[in-house]
Amino acid sequence: MFYGSVVWDPWLIVAQIVCIQCLYYLTLGFFMAILVGTRVSMMSLVYFFDYATISISTVTGWCVIASFILSSVAGAGFLLYLIERAKKCLDFSATLYIIHLFICIIYGGWPTSITWWIVNGTGLALMALLGEYLCIKRELREIPISRLRSRSEEDDDPAVLLDIDLDSFNED
């Protein structure tokens, strides 16, 4: 993608939002299955969208918290490959967490737990800042420039192009 020519493409933005959201929930499900699934008898959407499951008073609650934090770290990697621009990482991270908030409100009501707000705020900050860091690191990589030289008749010789010393082969 050429960064100088910015074209307003709403379908691309919507597709990126959908991809980031789906990858976030797939990753969250993966970490929930590993960390929470071993502790509970049956996994359900309650652990994804009900604010009451995010608790610091139980080991299962800490596993849910760890799943959310690890998913936000993975989300930073998704930002690196899907969004590619540091200046857009905060926008897409905030959009992901706002959509998550709306889903949580629909599923279980307004989150009244301070732990829920701290975990999701930390996840948002971690995803945005780590995503920006990774994107900036990629944007600031040096661009490899090949050896520039003028073309001459010598450049058309395959031995010169391959840096082969033909005199060493003729010493019989």
The 8 nearest C-alpha neighbors of each residue, nearest first, counted from 0:
[[1, 2, 4, 83, 3, 5, 84, 82],
 [0, 2, 3, 4, 5, 6, 84, 83],
 [1, 3, 4, 0, 5, 84, 6, 83],
 [4, 2, 1, 5, 0, 6, 84, 7],
 [5, 3, 2, 1, 6, 0, 7, 8],
 [6, 4, 3, 7, 2, 1, 8, 0],
 [5, 7, 8, 4, 9, 3, 2, 11],
 [6, 8, 9, 5, 11, 12, 10, 4],
 [7, 9, 11, 10, 6, 12, 13, 5],
 [10, 8, 12, 11, 13, 7, 14, 6],
 [11, 9, 13, 12, 8, 14, 15, 7],
 [10, 12, 14, 9, 8, 13, 15, 16],
 [13, 11, 9, 15, 10, 14, 16, 8],
 [14, 12, 16, 10, 15, 11, 9, 17],
 [13, 15, 11, 17, 12, 16, 10, 18],
 [14, 16, 18, 12, 13, 17, 19, 11],
 [17, 15, 13, 19, 14, 18, 20, 12],
 [16, 18, 14, 20, 15, 19, 21, 13],
 [19, 17, 15, 21, 20, 16, 22, 14],
 [18, 20, 22, 16, 21, 17, 23, 15],
 [21, 19, 23, 17, 18, 22, 95, 16],
 [22, 20, 18, 24, 23, 19, 17, 25],
 [21, 23, 25, 19, 24, 20, 18, 26],
 [22, 24, 20, 26, 21, 25, 74, 19],
 [25, 23, 27, 21, 26, 22, 28, 20],
 [26, 24, 22, 28, 27, 23, 21, 29],
 [25, 27, 29, 23, 28, 24, 70, 22],
 [26, 28, 24, 30, 70, 29, 25, 31],
 [29, 27, 31, 25, 26, 30, 24, 32],
 [28, 30, 26, 32, 27, 31, 25, 33],
 [29, 31, 33, 66, 27, 32, 28, 34],
 [32, 30, 28, 35, 34, 33, 29, 66],
 [33, 31, 36, 29, 30, 35, 34, 28],
 [32, 34, 30, 31, 36, 35, 29, 37],
 [33, 35, 31, 62, 32, 30, 36, 37],
 [36, 34, 31, 38, 37, 32, 62, 33],
 [37, 35, 32, 38, 39, 33, 34, 42],
 [36, 38, 35, 39, 34, 33, 32, 40],
 [37, 39, 35, 36, 59, 40, 34, 58],
 [40, 38, 36, 41, 37, 35, 42, 59],
 [39, 41, 38, 42, 36, 37, 35, 43],
 [42, 40, 39, 43, 36, 38, 37, 35],
 [43, 41, 36, 39, 40, 44, 46, 32],
 [42, 44, 45, 46, 41, 47, 36, 48],
 [43, 45, 47, 46, 48, 42, 49, 106],
 [44, 46, 49, 43, 47, 48, 52, 42],
 [45, 47, 44, 52, 48, 49, 43, 63],
 [48, 46, 44, 45, 49, 43, 27, 28],
 [47, 49, 103, 45, 46, 44, 50, 106],
 [50, 48, 45, 107, 51, 52, 46, 103],
 [49, 51, 52, 110, 53, 115, 48, 112],
 [52, 50, 49, 53, 54, 112, 115, 110],
 [53, 51, 50, 46, 54, 60, 49, 45],
 [54, 52, 60, 51, 50, 115, 63, 64],
 [53, 55, 60, 56, 52, 57, 114, 61],
 [54, 56, 60, 57, 61, 53, 58, 114],
 [55, 57, 54, 60, 58, 61, 59, 53],
 [58, 56, 60, 59, 55, 54, 61, 62],
 [57, 59, 61, 60, 62, 56, 55, 54],
 [58, 60, 62, 57, 61, 35, 63, 38],
 [61, 59, 54, 63, 53, 57, 58, 62],
 [60, 62, 64, 58, 63, 59, 55, 65],
 [61, 63, 59, 65, 60, 64, 34, 35],
 [64, 62, 60, 66, 61, 65, 53, 59],
 [65, 63, 61, 67, 62, 66, 53, 60],
 [64, 66, 62, 68, 63, 67, 69, 61],
 [67, 65, 63, 30, 69, 64, 68, 31],
 [66, 68, 70, 64, 65, 69, 71, 63],
 [67, 69, 65, 71, 70, 66, 122, 64],
 [70, 68, 72, 66, 71, 67, 65, 73],
 [71, 69, 73, 67, 27, 72, 68, 26],
 [70, 72, 74, 126, 68, 122, 73, 69],
 [73, 71, 69, 75, 74, 70, 126, 68],
 [72, 74, 70, 76, 75, 71, 69, 77],
 [73, 75, 71, 77, 76, 72, 70, 23],
 [76, 74, 130, 126, 78, 72, 73, 77],
 [75, 77, 79, 73, 74, 78, 130, 80],
 [76, 78, 74, 79, 80, 75, 81, 73],
 [79, 77, 82, 75, 81, 76, 80, 130],
 [78, 80, 83, 76, 77, 134, 81, 82],
 [79, 81, 77, 78, 83, 82, 76, 134],
 [82, 80, 78, 77, 83, 79, 15, 19],
 [81, 83, 78, 84, 79, 80, 87, 88],
 [84, 82, 79, 80, 81, 134, 78, 85],
 [85, 83, 86, 87, 82, 134, 88, 79],
 [86, 84, 131, 134, 88, 87, 135, 83],
 [85, 87, 84, 88, 89, 131, 90, 134],
 [86, 88, 90, 85, 84, 89, 91, 82],
 [89, 87, 91, 85, 127, 90, 86, 131],
 [90, 88, 127, 92, 91, 87, 93, 86],
 [91, 89, 87, 93, 88, 92, 94, 86],
 [90, 92, 94, 88, 93, 89, 95, 87],
 [93, 91, 89, 95, 94, 90, 127, 88],
 [92, 94, 96, 90, 95, 91, 89, 97],
 [93, 95, 91, 97, 92, 96, 90, 98],
 [96, 94, 92, 98, 93, 97, 20, 91],
 [95, 97, 99, 93, 98, 94, 100, 92],
 [98, 96, 100, 94, 99, 95, 93, 101],
 [97, 99, 101, 95, 100, 96, 94, 102],
 [100, 98, 96, 102, 97, 101, 103, 95],
 [99, 101, 97, 103, 98, 102, 96, 104],
 [102, 100, 104, 98, 103, 99, 105, 97],
 [101, 103, 99, 105, 104, 100, 106, 98],
 [102, 104, 48, 106, 100, 101, 105, 107],
 [105, 103, 108, 109, 101, 102, 106, 107],
 [104, 106, 102, 103, 107, 108, 101, 109],
 [107, 105, 103, 104, 102, 108, 48, 49],
 [108, 106, 49, 104, 103, 105, 109, 48],
 [107, 109, 104, 105, 106, 110, 103, 49],
 [108, 110, 104, 111, 107, 103, 105, 50],
 [111, 109, 50, 112, 108, 115, 104, 103],
 [112, 110, 109, 113, 50, 115, 116, 51],
 [111, 113, 114, 115, 110, 50, 116, 51],
 [112, 114, 116, 115, 117, 111, 110, 118],
 [113, 115, 117, 112, 116, 118, 54, 53],
 [114, 116, 118, 112, 113, 117, 50, 53],
 [117, 115, 113, 119, 114, 118, 120, 112],
 [118, 116, 114, 120, 115, 119, 121, 113],
 [119, 117, 121, 115, 120, 116, 114, 122],
 [118, 120, 122, 116, 121, 117, 123, 115],
 [121, 119, 123, 117, 122, 118, 116, 124],
 [120, 122, 124, 118, 119, 123, 117, 125],
 [123, 121, 119, 125, 71, 120, 124, 68],
 [122, 124, 120, 126, 121, 125, 119, 127],
 [125, 123, 121, 127, 122, 126, 128, 120],
 [124, 126, 122, 128, 123, 127, 129, 121],
 [125, 127, 75, 71, 123, 129, 124, 128],
 [126, 128, 89, 130, 124, 88, 125, 92],
 [129, 127, 131, 125, 130, 126, 124, 132],
 [128, 130, 132, 131, 126, 127, 75, 125],
 [131, 129, 75, 127, 133, 128, 132, 126],
 [132, 130, 85, 128, 134, 129, 133, 88],
 [131, 133, 129, 135, 130, 134, 136, 128],
 [132, 134, 136, 130, 131, 135, 129, 137],
 [133, 135, 85, 137, 131, 136, 79, 132],
 [136, 134, 138, 132, 137, 133, 85, 131],
 [135, 137, 133, 139, 134, 138, 132, 140],
 [136, 138, 134, 135, 140, 139, 133, 79],
 [139, 137, 135, 136, 140, 134, 84, 85],
 [140, 138, 136, 137, 135, 141, 134, 142],
 [141, 139, 137, 138, 142, 136, 135, 143],
 [140, 142, 143, 139, 138, 144, 137, 136],
 [141, 143, 144, 140, 139, 138, 145, 137],
 [144, 142, 141, 145, 140, 146, 147, 139],
 [145, 143, 142, 146, 147, 141, 148, 140],
 [144, 146, 147, 143, 148, 142, 141, 149],
 [147, 145, 148, 144, 143, 149, 150, 160],
 [148, 146, 145, 149, 144, 150, 143, 154],
 [149, 147, 150, 146, 151, 145, 154, 153],
 [148, 150, 151, 147, 154, 146, 152, 153],
 [151, 149, 154, 148, 152, 153, 155, 147],
 [152, 150, 153, 154, 149, 155, 148, 156],
 [151, 153, 154, 155, 150, 156, 149, 159],
 [152, 154, 151, 155, 156, 159, 150, 160],
 [155, 153, 151, 152, 156, 150, 159, 160],
 [154, 156, 153, 152, 157, 151, 160, 159],
 [155, 157, 154, 159, 158, 153, 160, 152],
 [158, 156, 160, 159, 161, 155, 154, 162],
 [159, 157, 163, 161, 156, 160, 162, 165],
 [160, 158, 162, 161, 157, 156, 163, 154],
 [159, 161, 157, 158, 162, 154, 156, 155],
 [160, 162, 158, 159, 163, 157, 156, 164],
 [163, 161, 159, 160, 158, 164, 157, 165],
 [164, 162, 158, 161, 165, 159, 160, 157],
 [163, 165, 166, 167, 162, 158, 168, 159],
 [164, 166, 168, 167, 163, 169, 158, 162],
 [167, 165, 169, 168, 164, 170, 163, 171],
 [166, 168, 165, 169, 170, 164, 163, 171],
 [169, 167, 166, 165, 170, 171, 164, 163],
 [168, 170, 166, 167, 171, 165, 164, 163],
 [171, 169, 168, 167, 166, 165, 164, 163],
 [170, 169, 168, 167, 166, 165, 164, 163]]
